[in-house]
Amino acid sequence: MARQVPIVNTRNIGIIAHIDAGKTTTSERILFYTGVSSKIGEVHDGQAVMDWMEQEQERGITITSAATTCFWRNHRLNLIDTPGHVDFTIEVERSLRVLDGVVAVFCAVGCVQPQSETVWRQADRYGVPRIAFINKMDRLGSDYKRCLREMTERLAARPALLQIPIGTEDKFEGLVDLLEMRALYYPKNIEDLTKFEIKPIPASLLEEARAARSSLIETLADIDDSLIEDFLDGKEVEASRLRSILRRGTIDLKCVPIFLGSAFKNKGVQPLLDGVVDFLPSPLDIKPVEGLGPKESQETRPADDNAPFSALAFKLMSDPFVGHLTFLRIYSGTLKSGDQVYNSTREKKEKIGRLLKMHANKREEIKEAEAGDIVAAVGLKNSSTGDTLCDERQPLILERMHIPEPVIHIALTPKSKDELDKLSQALGKLASEDPSFRVRTDKETGETVISGMGELHLEIIVDRLLREFKVGANLGAPQVAYRETITKSVEVEHKHIRQTGGRGQYGHVWLRLEPLPPGSGLVYETAVVGGTVPKEYHAAVGEGALEAARKGGVRGGFPVTDLKVTLFDGSFHEVDSSEMAFAMAGSMALKTGLGKAGSIILEPIMDLEVVTPEDFVGEVIGDLNARRGRINAMESLAGARLIKASVPLASMFGYSTELRSKTQGRATFSMQFGSYQSLPEGVAQEVIAQREARKEARA
């Protein structure tokens, strides 16, 4: 079947930003201007097409990434709108894993906010080219120049400003296009929202526009050396040449084209769409996807319909009408409904039932999908987030995505014993959809414990249980995900010897335990000299030791992290030694070592930003100090103060209600996970005592 759209005219893009920067409003305008929607849906009315879940419409926030397809200038745009709230960061992570380019939206008042930094770093991790849209230029206190400065300082970005505003704040009426050197006006009384007026640049802005264009050319001269020579010689640099250099610089991550506008007021969206087409890559512009072939060989797959089929499953969703949906990014080859494919991650065959093009929660059935497409497949039974689907004759495993660890736990019980099975089935489905949501049964108490990225994350999960699965559940008190680590290096020996009838067990190890920098996790190495422990037992020692560390340390029974375990000596028995014996020796040696290595408890510390009117600064700071918070910086904004602080998660439950009451509802805050840090000894004793009390109460 012939391609409807050439692959060179395909753009797989996402919209990323801090919460309330205007991502979904920008998405809705894109759908309107590309003709997908006949009317504009508004977030505040609960009518946004891309926020289709009931919870999203009620709260005015994006919870799940929504995919859609639209067309602009004969180009197909596969668009994903992602959440801004840190609790749903996995939605951004998995979207960035499969996208070729992104539009980063910034609020012209808030500029670079905490979650802006998080999503930008996620895009850095996957090397995704991006353009930026500084939104809300019509708002009081908007300052695009401050936004550019913060992008340079906080994001290490290289902004390439393509527009300057005509008017500021409530007098914002248009833009000066620095490439074409013309003015775009958006009159208030125009009935057709797709229209704008092109006029000469007003005399009052001409000098500023020329200076801004010169600055743009200087930025681009680092990408193309010949540009500065022509500019200094007084030659006119054509807009088409600048676009070509900008495109190359954007794809090579050397610059970020900057657009201005107000999505809510329908200003600046069409130039932004032009920027998506002009500067963001097609699947052909990015490097061929890499993966591991048979025998761990490194292989690539080009974005070509004739190459062997390869795709990544990046999202699972339960649909009440068609059942289980698996979202796929096809990197190479073609896929037809009815095809049999191979899940190389799980080494299982799968059959594609139907293929769907998604438009938020609406579906369009298609017969075939090609390289570069993003589609949903029906009928996959064994595939989950991060799995690779490919041609069985030429298997390949693509790089999996980074999944953050949960920071909060809550015990969950069904409202009646009859609903226990329904609850476990529903939680299983939700956990398969969302890899950052975990479910486990506490071995000591038998309780079902759910874990997630924050209070809102788990609140939405419980809400979905009731609405989608009709299962009522009672929540326990939130519990913080504490960790343990060590403070000094120790060497420890353990001999595991057991002699029963027949073959015995013998495993003898010397382990060195060393503390690692925060965020390092668990590391296992071997440094055995002379074969005192045969190589076939090395992995078993590591598995035993690391599994014991994950199960819990010696202070409060919390999982151990930031620890390096090195096997450096030991002995074996030719008959009685086995992998199981050495795994037991590794496990027991680790537990002994933790008791000698100065174990401490770590707690999650959150990075907090509070924007409050000047009148309430003292109240807010006093409250943060009482919560064991540390004030890191304060900045003046238009009529308000920005307070940056580090605060323990344990003291932040219910903070939104408290902040509203202390500031008459006028302050706002955003919070994201920062790092694990040592818990003060006095507080650690309280945490351990509370944990023991809970155990006794359940016994």
Secondary structure as UniProt FT lines:
FT   HELIX           7..9
FT   STRAND          10..17
FT   TURN            19..20
FT   HELIX           23..33
FT   TURN            34..35
FT   TURN            43..46
FT   HELIX           54..59
FT   STRAND          66..72
FT   TURN            73..74
FT   STRAND          75..81
FT   HELIX           86..88
FT   HELIX           89..98
FT   STRAND          101..107
FT   TURN            108..110
FT   HELIX           114..125
FT   TURN            126..127
FT   STRAND          130..135
FT   TURN            137..138
FT   TURN            140..141
FT   HELIX           144..155
FT   STRAND          159..161
FT   STRAND          163..166
FT   HELIX           169..171
FT   STRAND          174..177
FT   TURN            178..181
FT   STRAND          182..185
FT   TURN            188..189
FT   TURN            193..194
FT   STRAND          197..199
FT   HELIX           203..221
FT   TURN            222..223
FT   HELIX           225..232
FT   TURN            233..234
FT   HELIX           239..251
FT   TURN            252..253
FT   STRAND          256..260
FT   TURN            263..266
FT   HELIX           269..279
FT   TURN            283..285
FT   STRAND          289..292
FT   HELIX           294..296
FT   STRAND          298..301
FT   TURN            305..306
FT   STRAND          310..319
FT   TURN            320..322
FT   STRAND          323..332
FT   STRAND          335..336
FT   TURN            337..338
FT   STRAND          340..343
FT   TURN            344..347
FT   STRAND          348..351
FT   STRAND          354..359
FT   TURN            360..361
FT   STRAND          362..366
FT   STRAND          368..369
FT   TURN            371..372
FT   STRAND          374..378
FT   TURN            385..386
FT   STRAND          388..390
FT   TURN            392..393
FT   STRAND          397..398
FT   STRAND          408..414
FT   HELIX           417..419
FT   HELIX           420..433
FT   TURN            435..436
FT   STRAND          438..441
FT   TURN            443..445
FT   STRAND          448..452
FT   HELIX           455..469
FT   STRAND          473..475
FT   STRAND          479..480
FT   STRAND          483..485
FT   STRAND          490..498
FT   STRAND          505..515
FT   TURN            518..519
FT   STRAND          522..526
FT   TURN            530..531
FT   HELIX           535..537
FT   HELIX           538..551
FT   STRAND          563..571
FT   TURN            574..576
FT   HELIX           579..596
FT   TURN            597..598
FT   STRAND          600..613
FT   HELIX           614..616
FT   HELIX           617..626
FT   TURN            627..628
FT   STRAND          630..637
FT   TURN            638..639
FT   STRAND          640..648
FT   HELIX           649..651
FT   TURN            653..654
FT   HELIX           655..662
FT   TURN            663..665
FT   STRAND          668..678
FT   HELIX           681..698
//
